Amino acid sequence: MNDYPPFKSLISLDAAIRHSSFSLAAEELCVTPGAVGQQIQKLEEWLGTALFIRQTRQVLPTAEGLAYWRHIQPALSQIADASRELKSRRSKSVSLSMPPGFAAKWLPRRLADFVTRHPDVELHLSATTSLVNFERDAIDLTIRYFRDDDPNLDATLLYRYEGRVYCRPDYAAALALKQADDLQRTTLLDTTTQPYWPRWLQQFSQLDDSQIAAIPCIHFDQGLIAIEAAKQGQGVVMASPFLVEEELATGVLIEPFEHCLLLPTGYYIVHHRKLAIRPAALALKDWLIEQARAAPR
């Protein structure tokens, strides 16, 4: 038989007794009151005894629950102290998760500046399309493309989404791309995460829905691959300007039209609103915001 009770339940018990409230315990632990109640119930089942008396708008520990907490609380404090000590030793490290396109196209050209300013900060960078769970994953910050509608997240806008059209200059010349209607002669390079070609064409061209649907289209699961296909002359891609800075500067890609599709989504630097942000992570967050605001618009 396992002599160790479920540790998450012990954390919930400690918070609930200190606050005399499942709701306040949930607020401290960044979970729901229901989740705290489930953890307490799991511990009660494991111990075979009630730990709280549930009353309307109040929970009170039983005599056995209070006695049990007084025995385990010093051990929990020791675990917390040891953990804080270890975290302080790695306080100069920071982990950042971001979309692959952001990691490949925007960050490398600027990263040396951060390293020069903060040579003592140890960076851990991850490129992924998966959403970060800050309560589960060992991630300090993430760059997320979304609408900033999660009340649990602290999100600062880096770039508003701008849907602009890009292609190779020889591709534009060969197909005589002068106005939006000319796109019916092209191949559209689309991304499944930002499938905005129909919306762009409806807003800026005179083509009807059947004409738009008839345009050849290749779908990619990542914008990075769609941009690369455009560089190889395979079609026209829609992307935000900051993802094609180098290609525009070197002339590999051009913007044949001036039309820009603006949406209420964007790229945000994000962390959990209720979890403390360490100094190294704050330094990286501030730097990312500074770099985004300094970039040409």
N, C-alpha and C positions, 0 to 999 in steps of 0.2 A: 504493500500500500504506500502511496506517495504521502509523506508527512508534511509536504509544503502546500499551503492553501494557495489559490489563484492570486498572484501578486496584484493584478489590477483591482481585484476586489478589496485587498488591504488598503490600497491607495484611496479607493472610494470610501471605505469605512473611516479612514483617518480624516478625510476632508469633511465627511458628513457629521462626524462627532464634533470636530472643531467649530463648524458653522451651525450645528444643530439644524441643518437644513439640507435637503437633497438639491434644492434649486441653487443655493449659494455654492455648494460643493461642485455642482455641474458647471457653474460659471468659472470657478477656479480651474477646473480640469479641462475646460473647453469642450465639453460634451453636453448632452441633453440630460435633464433630470431623470428621464426614463432610463437612460443608460446607467446612471448612478444606482437607481433602484434595482436594476437587473443584476448589477455587480454585487450589491448588498445581499440580494436574494440568493445568488449563487454561493456566497460565503456562508450564509445561514444554512443552506442545504448541506454544504461541505462539513460544517461544524455540528450540524444537527440541533441547533438551538436558535431562538429568535434573538436578534441583536438590537432591534428597534421596536418601539411601540408606535404604530402609525396612527396619527390623529389628524383631524381636519386642519390643513395649513401648517402642520407642525409634526416633526418626528423627534422622539425622545429615545435615547439609548436605554436598553434594559440594564439591570445591575450586572448581568453576565457580559453584556456587550461593552459596558464601560470598563469593567475589570480586564477584559481581553485586550481592549485598546490600550490601556495603561501598560500592559506587558509588552505589546509589540511596538508602541510608539517610539521608544528609544532606538530600536533597531531601524525603524524607518528613517529616523533622523540621521543615523549613522550612514545609511545608504545614500540619503540626499547629500550629506556633507562630502562623502567620498566622490559622488558624481560631480558635484560642483567643482571640487578640486581638480578632477580630471578634465572637465570642460574648460576650466580656466587655463590649463596648460595648452589646450588647443584653441584658445580664443583668437589666435592669429590665423586660423584657417577659415575658409568660407566656401560653401558649395552652392553652385548656381546651375539650374536646369533651364534649358531654352529650346525652342524649335530648331531643327537642323539648319534651316535656311538662315536664321539669325546667327547661329554659331559659325556657319561657313562663310557668309557673305559680309556680315557687318562687324563682328567682334574681332577677327584677326588683325584688321587694319588699325585697330585702336588699342589693342591689348598691351602693347609695349608701354604706352603712356601710364596705364594703371600700375604696371610692375615697377616702373621708374619712381612713381610717387609713393608706392607702398611696397618696398622690397621685402618687408618682413611678413607680408600676408601670403599665406599658402592657398592657392586657388585650386578648387576641384570643380571642373566643368563637365557638364553632361548635355548631350544633344539628343532630344527625344520629343516625340509627339504625345507621349503619355502625360496625363495630368498628375501633378504632384499632390500627395496627401501629406500635409505638413505634420499631422499628428502621428504618422506612421513612417514616413520616409526621412532619411537623414539629409534633408535639403534645407538650406537657409533661405534661399531666394529662388524665384522662378520668373522667367519671362513668358507671359501667357498672352495668346491672342484671344480676346473675348470682349464682352460688353461691359465689364465691371459691374456685375449685378449680384455679387456674392457678399453678403454683409459680414461674413467671417474673415474676409481678406482685406488687407491694406494694399491698395493698388494705385500706382502712380503712372500716368500715361507717358509713354516714351514716344510713340508714333501713332497718330490716327491713321486708319486704313485709307489708302489712296489707290484706287484701281486705275493704273495707267497702262498703255499698250506699248510694247517694245518688240523689235525684231532687228535682224541684220540689215545694214544699209543696202546691200545688194539684193536682198529679198524684197525690200520695199520698192526698189527701183524696177526689178523684174516684173512686179505685179502692179506697178504704177499706183501705189497707195497714196491717195491724195485726201480722201475723205472717208468717214466712217463706213459708208455704203460699200466701199471697195473691199471691205473685209470678207465679202461673200466669195472673193477669189482666193482666199487664204485657207490655211489650216489653223484652227484655234488650238492653242495649247492650254489645257484647263487643269485645275487642281481640285481634288475632291474636298479639301478643307475650305476652299474659297471659290466656289463654282459660280462666279458672277458674270460670265460672258453674256448670258441672255439679258440680264439687267442692264449691262453696259450698252448693248446694242439697242435695246428698247429705248434707252434714254437719249442716245447720241446719233443713231442712224434712222433712216427712213424705211428700213426693211421691216416687213411684216413677220409675224410669228412663224409662218411656214418657210419663208426665206431664211430666217435665222436658224431654224431647225435643220435646214438642208446644208448648212456650212459644215464641212468635215471638221471633226474635233477629236483630239487625243487627250485622254484623261490620265493624270498622274496623281499619285498619292502624296507627293511632296512638291512644293513649289520650286525647290532647288533643282529638281530634275527637269521641270518644265522650262526653267531659265536656261539650263544647259542645252536643251533641245532647240530653243530659240537661237542660241549662240551657234549651233550647228546648221542653222538655216532650215529647220524643220517646220517653222510656222511663226505665229505671233503669240506672245505670252502677255498675260496681265499680271502685274506685280506692283508692290509699293516701291517708290523710288529708292529707298535706302537699301533695298536688296540688290540693286543693279548699279550701285555707285561706280564700281571699278569698270564695268562694261561700258557705261556711258562716258566715263572719263577717257577711256582708250579708244572709243569709237567702234567697239565690237557690236554694240547695240545702239539703236537710235529710237526716238519716240516720234513716230510718223504723224501723230495727231496730238492736239493739246487738250483733249477731253480727259477729265478726271472724275471717276466715280467715287463719291464720298459716302461712307457708311458710318453708323454709330458704334462700330467696333474698332479695336486698335490693339497695339502691343503695349502691355503694361508690365512694370516690374512689381512683383507681388510677394508678400509674405503674410503669415497668419497675423490677424489683428490682435489676438490675445496672447501670443507667444513672444517673449522678449527677443529682440533682435540684438545680436552680439556686435561689438564695435567693428570688427572686420567686415561683417556683412553690411553694416550701415555705411561703411566707407565705400564698399563696392556699389551699393544702391545709389549713393549720392553721385558717384563717378558716372554710372550709367545714365542717370538723369542729365547730368552736365553734358556728357558727350552727345546725347540725343538732341538736346536743345541747341547745341553749338553746330550741329550738322546743317549743311545747306538744305533749304526747303524748296 
